[in-house]
Amino acid sequence: ARGCTKIAKAEWVASGSDASGRKYEYNERRTVFKGDGTVETWLQVVPSQPETLPGDDATVVKSVSRQWIRCDRGTIASGATYLFDPRDNSVVRDSREQNPYFPPPSAVAETLIRRLCASRGAR
């Protein structure tokens, strides 16, 4: 009522595989419900055959990307993709032209919109 934002806890969102047979799981990491009817959330991808950071085969790359959802329009837009380094909890922008996991597949995007907008009572 005061225009404050509400932050929700992280939840499991969806899992599946792509056309190449790679399996992955999307996790919602931090969700903010804004007063203007939008939802901002970070998605993290955990592939079953993870990539590793250069020079350190033991460190698994986790890709994260901010998603903006307009519940009134049923749309989602992906922001830049970042690589999470669990060694020091840092994130660096993904330098690849295109990340294979973002934007999320339509089934994941639709599930995310449905779940988050329903929790707002907007859809």
MODELLER restraints for C-alpha pairs under 7 A, 6 or more apart:
rsr = mdl.restraints
at = mdl.atoms
rsr.add(forms.Gaussian(group=physical.xy_distance, feature=features.Distance(at['CA:3:A'], at['CA:35:A']), mean=5.12, stdev=0.5))
rsr.add(forms.Gaussian(group=physical.xy_distance, feature=features.Distance(at['CA:4:A'], at['CA:35:A']), mean=6.57, stdev=0.5))
rsr.add(forms.Gaussian(group=physical.xy_distance, feature=features.Distance(at['CA:5:A'], at['CA:32:A']), mean=6.20, stdev=0.5))
rsr.add(forms.Gaussian(group=physical.xy_distance, feature=features.Distance(at['CA:5:A'], at['CA:33:A']), mean=5.49, stdev=0.5))
rsr.add(forms.Gaussian(group=physical.xy_distance, feature=features.Distance(at['CA:5:A'], at['CA:34:A']), mean=5.06, stdev=0.5))
rsr.add(forms.Gaussian(group=physical.xy_distance, feature=features.Distance(at['CA:5:A'], at['CA:35:A']), mean=6.36, stdev=0.5))
rsr.add(forms.Gaussian(group=physical.xy_distance, feature=features.Distance(at['CA:6:A'], at['CA:32:A']), mean=5.55, stdev=0.5))
rsr.add(forms.Gaussian(group=physical.xy_distance, feature=features.Distance(at['CA:6:A'], at['CA:33:A']), mean=5.19, stdev=0.5))
rsr.add(forms.Gaussian(group=physical.xy_distance, feature=features.Distance(at['CA:7:A'], at['CA:31:A']), mean=5.43, stdev=0.5))
rsr.add(forms.Gaussian(group=physical.xy_distance, feature=features.Distance(at['CA:7:A'], at['CA:32:A']), mean=4.59, stdev=0.5))
rsr.add(forms.Gaussian(group=physical.xy_distance, feature=features.Distance(at['CA:7:A'], at['CA:33:A']), mean=6.50, stdev=0.5))
rsr.add(forms.Gaussian(group=physical.xy_distance, feature=features.Distance(at['CA:8:A'], at['CA:30:A']), mean=6.63, stdev=0.5))
rsr.add(forms.Gaussian(group=physical.xy_distance, feature=features.Distance(at['CA:8:A'], at['CA:31:A']), mean=5.30, stdev=0.5))
rsr.add(forms.Gaussian(group=physical.xy_distance, feature=features.Distance(at['CA:8:A'], at['CA:32:A']), mean=6.61, stdev=0.5))
rsr.add(forms.Gaussian(group=physical.xy_distance, feature=features.Distance(at['CA:9:A'], at['CA:30:A']), mean=6.51, stdev=0.5))
rsr.add(forms.Gaussian(group=physical.xy_distance, feature=features.Distance(at['CA:10:A'], at['CA:28:A']), mean=5.20, stdev=0.5))
rsr.add(forms.Gaussian(group=physical.xy_distance, feature=features.Distance(at['CA:10:A'], at['CA:29:A']), mean=4.63, stdev=0.5))
rsr.add(forms.Gaussian(group=physical.xy_distance, feature=features.Distance(at['CA:10:A'], at['CA:30:A']), mean=5.76, stdev=0.5))
rsr.add(forms.Gaussian(group=physical.xy_distance, feature=features.Distance(at['CA:11:A'], at['CA:27:A']), mean=6.19, stdev=0.5))
rsr.add(forms.Gaussian(group=physical.xy_distance, feature=features.Distance(at['CA:11:A'], at['CA:28:A']), mean=5.30, stdev=0.5))
rsr.add(forms.Gaussian(group=physical.xy_distance, feature=features.Distance(at['CA:12:A'], at['CA:26:A']), mean=6.85, stdev=0.5))
rsr.add(forms.Gaussian(group=physical.xy_distance, feature=features.Distance(at['CA:12:A'], at['CA:27:A']), mean=4.76, stdev=0.5))
rsr.add(forms.Gaussian(group=physical.xy_distance, feature=features.Distance(at['CA:12:A'], at['CA:28:A']), mean=6.11, stdev=0.5))
rsr.add(forms.Gaussian(group=physical.xy_distance, feature=features.Distance(at['CA:13:A'], at['CA:26:A']), mean=5.65, stdev=0.5))
rsr.add(forms.Gaussian(group=physical.xy_distance, feature=features.Distance(at['CA:13:A'], at['CA:27:A']), mean=5.26, stdev=0.5))
rsr.add(forms.Gaussian(group=physical.xy_distance, feature=features.Distance(at['CA:13:A'], at['CA:28:A']), mean=6.13, stdev=0.5))
rsr.add(forms.Gaussian(group=physical.xy_distance, feature=features.Distance(at['CA:13:A'], at['CA:112:A']), mean=6.72, stdev=0.5))
rsr.add(forms.Gaussian(group=physical.xy_distance, feature=features.Distance(at['CA:14:A'], at['CA:25:A']), mean=5.87, stdev=0.5))
rsr.add(forms.Gaussian(group=physical.xy_distance, feature=features.Distance(at['CA:14:A'], at['CA:26:A']), mean=5.36, stdev=0.5))
rsr.add(forms.Gaussian(group=physical.xy_distance, feature=features.Distance(at['CA:14:A'], at['CA:108:A']), mean=6.09, stdev=0.5))
rsr.add(forms.Gaussian(group=physical.xy_distance, feature=features.Distance(at['CA:15:A'], at['CA:24:A']), mean=5.68, stdev=0.5))
rsr.add(forms.Gaussian(group=physical.xy_distance, feature=features.Distance(at['CA:15:A'], at['CA:25:A']), mean=4.11, stdev=0.5))
rsr.add(forms.Gaussian(group=physical.xy_distance, feature=features.Distance(at['CA:15:A'], at['CA:26:A']), mean=6.05, stdev=0.5))
rsr.add(forms.Gaussian(group=physical.xy_distance, feature=features.Distance(at['CA:16:A'], at['CA:23:A']), mean=5.69, stdev=0.5))
rsr.add(forms.Gaussian(group=physical.xy_distance, feature=features.Distance(at['CA:16:A'], at['CA:24:A']), mean=5.75, stdev=0.5))
rsr.add(forms.Gaussian(group=physical.xy_distance, feature=features.Distance(at['CA:16:A'], at['CA:25:A']), mean=6.57, stdev=0.5))
rsr.add(forms.Gaussian(group=physical.xy_distance, feature=features.Distance(at['CA:17:A'], at['CA:23:A']), mean=4.15, stdev=0.5))
rsr.add(forms.Gaussian(group=physical.xy_distance, feature=features.Distance(at['CA:17:A'], at['CA:24:A']), mean=6.01, stdev=0.5))
rsr.add(forms.Gaussian(group=physical.xy_distance, feature=features.Distance(at['CA:23:A'], at['CA:47:A']), mean=5.88, stdev=0.5))
rsr.add(forms.Gaussian(group=physical.xy_distance, feature=features.Distance(at['CA:23:A'], at['CA:48:A']), mean=5.40, stdev=0.5))
rsr.add(forms.Gaussian(group=physical.xy_distance, feature=features.Distance(at['CA:24:A'], at['CA:45:A']), mean=6.62, stdev=0.5))
rsr.add(forms.Gaussian(group=physical.xy_distance, feature=features.Distance(at['CA:24:A'], at['CA:46:A']), mean=5.55, stdev=0.5))
rsr.add(forms.Gaussian(group=physical.xy_distance, feature=features.Distance(at['CA:24:A'], at['CA:47:A']), mean=4.02, stdev=0.5))
rsr.add(forms.Gaussian(group=physical.xy_distance, feature=features.Distance(at['CA:24:A'], at['CA:48:A']), mean=5.56, stdev=0.5))
rsr.add(forms.Gaussian(group=physical.xy_distance, feature=features.Distance(at['CA:25:A'], at['CA:45:A']), mean=5.69, stdev=0.5))
rsr.add(forms.Gaussian(group=physical.xy_distance, feature=features.Distance(at['CA:25:A'], at['CA:46:A']), mean=5.17, stdev=0.5))
rsr.add(forms.Gaussian(group=physical.xy_distance, feature=features.Distance(at['CA:25:A'], at['CA:47:A']), mean=6.26, stdev=0.5))
rsr.add(forms.Gaussian(group=physical.xy_distance, feature=features.Distance(at['CA:26:A'], at['CA:43:A']), mean=6.33, stdev=0.5))
rsr.add(forms.Gaussian(group=physical.xy_distance, feature=features.Distance(at['CA:26:A'], at['CA:44:A']), mean=5.62, stdev=0.5))
rsr.add(forms.Gaussian(group=physical.xy_distance, feature=features.Distance(at['CA:26:A'], at['CA:45:A']), mean=4.65, stdev=0.5))
rsr.add(forms.Gaussian(group=physical.xy_distance, feature=features.Distance(at['CA:26:A'], at['CA:46:A']), mean=6.42, stdev=0.5))
rsr.add(forms.Gaussian(group=physical.xy_distance, feature=features.Distance(at['CA:27:A'], at['CA:43:A']), mean=5.55, stdev=0.5))
rsr.add(forms.Gaussian(group=physical.xy_distance, feature=features.Distance(at['CA:27:A'], at['CA:44:A']), mean=5.12, stdev=0.5))
rsr.add(forms.Gaussian(group=physical.xy_distance, feature=features.Distance(at['CA:27:A'], at['CA:45:A']), mean=6.40, stdev=0.5))
rsr.add(forms.Gaussian(group=physical.xy_distance, feature=features.Distance(at['CA:28:A'], at['CA:41:A']), mean=6.78, stdev=0.5))
rsr.add(forms.Gaussian(group=physical.xy_distance, feature=features.Distance(at['CA:28:A'], at['CA:42:A']), mean=5.93, stdev=0.5))
rsr.add(forms.Gaussian(group=physical.xy_distance, feature=features.Distance(at['CA:28:A'], at['CA:43:A']), mean=4.72, stdev=0.5))
rsr.add(forms.Gaussian(group=physical.xy_distance, feature=features.Distance(at['CA:28:A'], at['CA:44:A']), mean=6.42, stdev=0.5))
rsr.add(forms.Gaussian(group=physical.xy_distance, feature=features.Distance(at['CA:29:A'], at['CA:42:A']), mean=5.31, stdev=0.5))
rsr.add(forms.Gaussian(group=physical.xy_distance, feature=features.Distance(at['CA:29:A'], at['CA:43:A']), mean=5.78, stdev=0.5))
rsr.add(forms.Gaussian(group=physical.xy_distance, feature=features.Distance(at['CA:29:A'], at['CA:44:A']), mean=6.57, stdev=0.5))
rsr.add(forms.Gaussian(group=physical.xy_distance, feature=features.Distance(at['CA:30:A'], at['CA:41:A']), mean=5.43, stdev=0.5))
rsr.add(forms.Gaussian(group=physical.xy_distance, feature=features.Distance(at['CA:30:A'], at['CA:42:A']), mean=5.46, stdev=0.5))
rsr.add(forms.Gaussian(group=physical.xy_distance, feature=features.Distance(at['CA:31:A'], at['CA:40:A']), mean=5.69, stdev=0.5))
rsr.add(forms.Gaussian(group=physical.xy_distance, feature=features.Distance(at['CA:31:A'], at['CA:41:A']), mean=4.17, stdev=0.5))
rsr.add(forms.Gaussian(group=physical.xy_distance, feature=features.Distance(at['CA:31:A'], at['CA:42:A']), mean=6.66, stdev=0.5))
rsr.add(forms.Gaussian(group=physical.xy_distance, feature=features.Distance(at['CA:32:A'], at['CA:39:A']), mean=5.81, stdev=0.5))
rsr.add(forms.Gaussian(group=physical.xy_distance, feature=features.Distance(at['CA:32:A'], at['CA:40:A']), mean=5.17, stdev=0.5))
rsr.add(forms.Gaussian(group=physical.xy_distance, feature=features.Distance(at['CA:32:A'], at['CA:41:A']), mean=6.24, stdev=0.5))
rsr.add(forms.Gaussian(group=physical.xy_distance, feature=features.Distance(at['CA:33:A'], at['CA:39:A']), mean=4.71, stdev=0.5))
rsr.add(forms.Gaussian(group=physical.xy_distance, feature=features.Distance(at['CA:33:A'], at['CA:40:A']), mean=6.56, stdev=0.5))
rsr.add(forms.Gaussian(group=physical.xy_distance, feature=features.Distance(at['CA:37:A'], at['CA:70:A']), mean=6.74, stdev=0.5))
rsr.add(forms.Gaussian(group=physical.xy_distance, feature=features.Distance(at['CA:37:A'], at['CA:71:A']), mean=6.56, stdev=0.5))
rsr.add(forms.Gaussian(group=physical.xy_distance, feature=features.Distance(at['CA:38:A'], at['CA:68:A']), mean=6.98, stdev=0.5))
rsr.add(forms.Gaussian(group=physical.xy_distance, feature=features.Distance(at['CA:38:A'], at['CA:69:A']), mean=5.59, stdev=0.5))
rsr.add(forms.Gaussian(group=physical.xy_distance, feature=features.Distance(at['CA:38:A'], at['CA:70:A']), mean=4.85, stdev=0.5))
rsr.add(forms.Gaussian(group=physical.xy_distance, feature=features.Distance(at['CA:38:A'], at['CA:71:A']), mean=6.27, stdev=0.5))
rsr.add(forms.Gaussian(group=physical.xy_distance, feature=features.Distance(at['CA:39:A'], at['CA:68:A']), mean=5.92, stdev=0.5))
rsr.add(forms.Gaussian(group=physical.xy_distance, feature=features.Distance(at['CA:39:A'], at['CA:69:A']), mean=5.04, stdev=0.5))
rsr.add(forms.Gaussian(group=physical.xy_distance, feature=features.Distance(at['CA:39:A'], at['CA:70:A']), mean=6.67, stdev=0.5))
rsr.add(forms.Gaussian(group=physical.xy_distance, feature=features.Distance(at['CA:40:A'], at['CA:67:A']), mean=5.75, stdev=0.5))
rsr.add(forms.Gaussian(group=physical.xy_distance, feature=features.Distance(at['CA:40:A'], at['CA:68:A']), mean=4.73, stdev=0.5))
rsr.add(forms.Gaussian(group=physical.xy_distance, feature=features.Distance(at['CA:40:A'], at['CA:69:A']), mean=6.31, stdev=0.5))
rsr.add(forms.Gaussian(group=physical.xy_distance, feature=features.Distance(at['CA:41:A'], at['CA:66:A']), mean=5.72, stdev=0.5))
rsr.add(forms.Gaussian(group=physical.xy_distance, feature=features.Distance(at['CA:41:A'], at['CA:67:A']), mean=5.27, stdev=0.5))
rsr.add(forms.Gaussian(group=physical.xy_distance, feature=features.Distance(at['CA:41:A'], at['CA:68:A']), mean=6.67, stdev=0.5))
rsr.add(forms.Gaussian(group=physical.xy_distance, feature=features.Distance(at['CA:42:A'], at['CA:64:A']), mean=6.53, stdev=0.5))
rsr.add(forms.Gaussian(group=physical.xy_distance, feature=features.Distance(at['CA:42:A'], at['CA:65:A']), mean=5.52, stdev=0.5))
rsr.add(forms.Gaussian(group=physical.xy_distance, feature=features.Distance(at['CA:42:A'], at['CA:66:A']), mean=4.33, stdev=0.5))
rsr.add(forms.Gaussian(group=physical.xy_distance, feature=features.Distance(at['CA:42:A'], at['CA:67:A']), mean=5.94, stdev=0.5))
rsr.add(forms.Gaussian(group=physical.xy_distance, feature=features.Distance(at['CA:43:A'], at['CA:64:A']), mean=5.41, stdev=0.5))
rsr.add(forms.Gaussian(group=physical.xy_distance, feature=features.Distance(at['CA:43:A'], at['CA:65:A']), mean=5.49, stdev=0.5))
rsr.add(forms.Gaussian(group=physical.xy_distance, feature=features.Distance(at['CA:43:A'], at['CA:66:A']), mean=6.38, stdev=0.5))
rsr.add(forms.Gaussian(group=physical.xy_distance, feature=features.Distance(at['CA:44:A'], at['CA:62:A']), mean=6.62, stdev=0.5))
rsr.add(forms.Gaussian(group=physical.xy_distance, feature=features.Distance(at['CA:44:A'], at['CA:63:A']), mean=5.65, stdev=0.5))
rsr.add(forms.Gaussian(group=physical.xy_distance, feature=features.Distance(at['CA:44:A'], at['CA:64:A']), mean=4.31, stdev=0.5))
rsr.add(forms.Gaussian(group=physical.xy_distance, feature=features.Distance(at['CA:44:A'], at['CA:65:A']), mean=6.78, stdev=0.5))
rsr.add(forms.Gaussian(group=physical.xy_distance, feature=features.Distance(at['CA:45:A'], at['CA:62:A']), mean=6.06, stdev=0.5))
rsr.add(forms.Gaussian(group=physical.xy_distance, feature=features.Distance(at['CA:45:A'], at['CA:63:A']), mean=5.42, stdev=0.5))
rsr.add(forms.Gaussian(group=physical.xy_distance, feature=features.Distance(at['CA:45:A'], at['CA:64:A']), mean=6.40, stdev=0.5))
rsr.add(forms.Gaussian(group=physical.xy_distance, feature=features.Distance(at['CA:46:A'], at['CA:62:A']), mean=6.09, stdev=0.5))
rsr.add(forms.Gaussian(group=physical.xy_distance, feature=features.Distance(at['CA:50:A'], at['CA:60:A']), mean=6.14, stdev=0.5))
rsr.add(forms.Gaussian(group=physical.xy_distance, feature=features.Distance(at['CA:50:A'], at['CA:61:A']), mean=6.67, stdev=0.5))
rsr.add(forms.Gaussian(group=physical.xy_distance, feature=features.Distance(at['CA:51:A'], at['CA:60:A']), mean=5.95, stdev=0.5))
rsr.add(forms.Gaussian(group=physical.xy_distance, feature=features.Distance(at['CA:51:A'], at['CA:61:A']), mean=5.46, stdev=0.5))
rsr.add(forms.Gaussian(group=physical.xy_distance, feature=features.Distance(at['CA:52:A'], at['CA:58:A']), mean=6.84, stdev=0.5))
rsr.add(forms.Gaussian(group=physical.xy_distance, feature=features.Distance(at['CA:52:A'], at['CA:59:A']), mean=5.47, stdev=0.5))
rsr.add(forms.Gaussian(group=physical.xy_distance, feature=features.Distance(at['CA:52:A'], at['CA:60:A']), mean=4.55, stdev=0.5))
rsr.add(forms.Gaussian(group=physical.xy_distance, feature=features.Distance(at['CA:52:A'], at['CA:61:A']), mean=5.16, stdev=0.5))
rsr.add(forms.Gaussian(group=physical.xy_distance, feature=features.Distance(at['CA:53:A'], at['CA:59:A']), mean=5.83, stdev=0.5))
rsr.add(forms.Gaussian(group=physical.xy_distance, feature=features.Distance(at['CA:53:A'], at['CA:60:A']), mean=6.39, stdev=0.5))
rsr.add(forms.Gaussian(group=physical.xy_distance, feature=features.Distance(at['CA:53:A'], at['CA:61:A']), mean=5.89, stdev=0.5))
rsr.add(forms.Gaussian(group=physical.xy_distance, feature=features.Distance(at['CA:61:A'], at['CA:83:A']), mean=6.17, stdev=0.5))
rsr.add(forms.Gaussian(group=physical.xy_distance, feature=features.Distance(at['CA:61:A'], at['CA:84:A']), mean=6.15, stdev=0.5))
rsr.add(forms.Gaussian(group=physical.xy_distance, feature=features.Distance(at['CA:61:A'], at['CA:85:A']), mean=6.52, stdev=0.5))
rsr.add(forms.Gaussian(group=physical.xy_distance, feature=features.Distance(at['CA:62:A'], at['CA:83:A']), mean=5.61, stdev=0.5))
rsr.add(forms.Gaussian(group=physical.xy_distance, feature=features.Distance(at['CA:62:A'], at['CA:84:A']), mean=5.12, stdev=0.5))
rsr.add(forms.Gaussian(group=physical.xy_distance, feature=features.Distance(at['CA:63:A'], at['CA:81:A']), mean=6.58, stdev=0.5))
rsr.add(forms.Gaussian(group=physical.xy_distance, feature=features.Distance(at['CA:63:A'], at['CA:82:A']), mean=5.66, stdev=0.5))
rsr.add(forms.Gaussian(group=physical.xy_distance, feature=features.Distance(at['CA:63:A'], at['CA:83:A']), mean=4.69, stdev=0.5))
rsr.add(forms.Gaussian(group=physical.xy_distance, feature=features.Distance(at['CA:63:A'], at['CA:84:A']), mean=6.18, stdev=0.5))
rsr.add(forms.Gaussian(group=physical.xy_distance, feature=features.Distance(at['CA:64:A'], at['CA:81:A']), mean=5.66, stdev=0.5))
rsr.add(forms.Gaussian(group=physical.xy_distance, feature=features.Distance(at['CA:64:A'], at['CA:82:A']), mean=5.22, stdev=0.5))
rsr.add(forms.Gaussian(group=physical.xy_distance, feature=features.Distance(at['CA:64:A'], at['CA:83:A']), mean=6.28, stdev=0.5))
rsr.add(forms.Gaussian(group=physical.xy_distance, feature=features.Distance(at['CA:64:A'], at['CA:84:A']), mean=7.00, stdev=0.5))
rsr.add(forms.Gaussian(group=physical.xy_distance, feature=features.Distance(at['CA:65:A'], at['CA:78:A']), mean=6.69, stdev=0.5))
rsr.add(forms.Gaussian(group=physical.xy_distance, feature=features.Distance(at['CA:65:A'], at['CA:79:A']), mean=5.91, stdev=0.5))
rsr.add(forms.Gaussian(group=physical.xy_distance, feature=features.Distance(at['CA:65:A'], at['CA:80:A']), mean=5.88, stdev=0.5))
rsr.add(forms.Gaussian(group=physical.xy_distance, feature=features.Distance(at['CA:65:A'], at['CA:81:A']), mean=4.52, stdev=0.5))
rsr.add(forms.Gaussian(group=physical.xy_distance, feature=features.Distance(at['CA:65:A'], at['CA:82:A']), mean=6.17, stdev=0.5))
rsr.add(forms.Gaussian(group=physical.xy_distance, feature=features.Distance(at['CA:66:A'], at['CA:78:A']), mean=5.94, stdev=0.5))
rsr.add(forms.Gaussian(group=physical.xy_distance, feature=features.Distance(at['CA:66:A'], at['CA:79:A']), mean=5.06, stdev=0.5))
rsr.add(forms.Gaussian(group=physical.xy_distance, feature=features.Distance(at['CA:66:A'], at['CA:80:A']), mean=6.92, stdev=0.5))
rsr.add(forms.Gaussian(group=physical.xy_distance, feature=features.Distance(at['CA:67:A'], at['CA:76:A']), mean=6.54, stdev=0.5))
rsr.add(forms.Gaussian(group=physical.xy_distance, feature=features.Distance(at['CA:67:A'], at['CA:77:A']), mean=5.59, stdev=0.5))
rsr.add(forms.Gaussian(group=physical.xy_distance, feature=features.Distance(at['CA:67:A'], at['CA:78:A']), mean=4.59, stdev=0.5))
rsr.add(forms.Gaussian(group=physical.xy_distance, feature=features.Distance(at['CA:67:A'], at['CA:79:A']), mean=6.01, stdev=0.5))
rsr.add(forms.Gaussian(group=physical.xy_distance, feature=features.Distance(at['CA:68:A'], at['CA:76:A']), mean=5.50, stdev=0.5))
rsr.add(forms.Gaussian(group=physical.xy_distance, feature=features.Distance(at['CA:68:A'], at['CA:77:A']), mean=5.20, stdev=0.5))
rsr.add(forms.Gaussian(group=physical.xy_distance, feature=features.Distance(at['CA:68:A'], at['CA:78:A']), mean=6.52, stdev=0.5))
rsr.add(forms.Gaussian(group=physical.xy_distance, feature=features.Distance(at['CA:69:A'], at['CA:75:A']), mean=5.68, stdev=0.5))
rsr.add(forms.Gaussian(group=physical.xy_distance, feature=features.Distance(at['CA:69:A'], at['CA:76:A']), mean=4.42, stdev=0.5))
rsr.add(forms.Gaussian(group=physical.xy_distance, feature=features.Distance(at['CA:69:A'], at['CA:77:A']), mean=6.61, stdev=0.5))
rsr.add(forms.Gaussian(group=physical.xy_distance, feature=features.Distance(at['CA:69:A'], at['CA:113:A']), mean=6.71, stdev=0.5))
rsr.add(forms.Gaussian(group=physical.xy_distance, feature=features.Distance(at['CA:70:A'], at['CA:76:A']), mean=6.48, stdev=0.5))
rsr.add(forms.Gaussian(group=physical.xy_distance, feature=features.Distance(at['CA:71:A'], at['CA:117:A']), mean=5.55, stdev=0.5))
rsr.add(forms.Gaussian(group=physical.xy_distance, feature=features.Distance(at['CA:71:A'], at['CA:122:A']), mean=6.22, stdev=0.5))
rsr.add(forms.Gaussian(group=physical.xy_distance, feature=features.Distance(at['CA:71:A'], at['CA:123:A']), mean=6.71, stdev=0.5))
rsr.add(forms.Gaussian(group=physical.xy_distance, feature=features.Distance(at['CA:72:A'], at['CA:122:A']), mean=6.98, stdev=0.5))
rsr.add(forms.Gaussian(group=physical.xy_distance, feature=features.Distance(at['CA:74:A'], at['CA:113:A']), mean=6.65, stdev=0.5))
rsr.add(forms.Gaussian(group=physical.xy_distance, feature=features.Distance(at['CA:76:A'], at['CA:109:A']), mean=6.95, stdev=0.5))
rsr.add(forms.Gaussian(group=physical.xy_distance, feature=features.Distance(at['CA:78:A'], at['CA:103:A']), mean=5.62, stdev=0.5))
rsr.add(forms.Gaussian(group=physical.xy_distance, feature=features.Distance(at['CA:81:A'], at['CA:93:A']), mean=6.14, stdev=0.5))
rsr.add(forms.Gaussian(group=physical.xy_distance, feature=features.Distance(at['CA:81:A'], at['CA:94:A']), mean=5.56, stdev=0.5))
rsr.add(forms.Gaussian(group=physical.xy_distance, feature=features.Distance(at['CA:82:A'], at['CA:91:A']), mean=6.01, stdev=0.5))
rsr.add(forms.Gaussian(group=physical.xy_distance, feature=features.Distance(at['CA:82:A'], at['CA:92:A']), mean=5.38, stdev=0.5))
rsr.add(forms.Gaussian(group=physical.xy_distance, feature=features.Distance(at['CA:82:A'], at['CA:93:A']), mean=4.25, stdev=0.5))
rsr.add(forms.Gaussian(group=physical.xy_distance, feature=features.Distance(at['CA:82:A'], at['CA:94:A']), mean=4.85, stdev=0.5))
rsr.add(forms.Gaussian(group=physical.xy_distance, feature=features.Distance(at['CA:83:A'], at['CA:91:A']), mean=5.45, stdev=0.5))
rsr.add(forms.Gaussian(group=physical.xy_distance, feature=features.Distance(at['CA:83:A'], at['CA:92:A']), mean=5.40, stdev=0.5))
rsr.add(forms.Gaussian(group=physical.xy_distance, feature=features.Distance(at['CA:83:A'], at['CA:93:A']), mean=6.22, stdev=0.5))
rsr.add(forms.Gaussian(group=physical.xy_distance, feature=features.Distance(at['CA:83:A'], at['CA:94:A']), mean=5.81, stdev=0.5))
rsr.add(forms.Gaussian(group=physical.xy_distance, feature=features.Distance(at['CA:84:A'], at['CA:90:A']), mean=6.00, stdev=0.5))
rsr.add(forms.Gaussian(group=physical.xy_distance, feature=features.Distance(at['CA:84:A'], at['CA:91:A']), mean=4.55, stdev=0.5))
rsr.add(forms.Gaussian(group=physical.xy_distance, feature=features.Distance(at['CA:84:A'], at['CA:92:A']), mean=6.81, stdev=0.5))
rsr.add(forms.Gaussian(group=physical.xy_distance, feature=features.Distance(at['CA:85:A'], at['CA:91:A']), mean=6.05, stdev=0.5))
rsr.add(forms.Gaussian(group=physical.xy_distance, feature=features.Distance(at['CA:117:A'], at['CA:123:A']), mean=5.42, stdev=0.5))
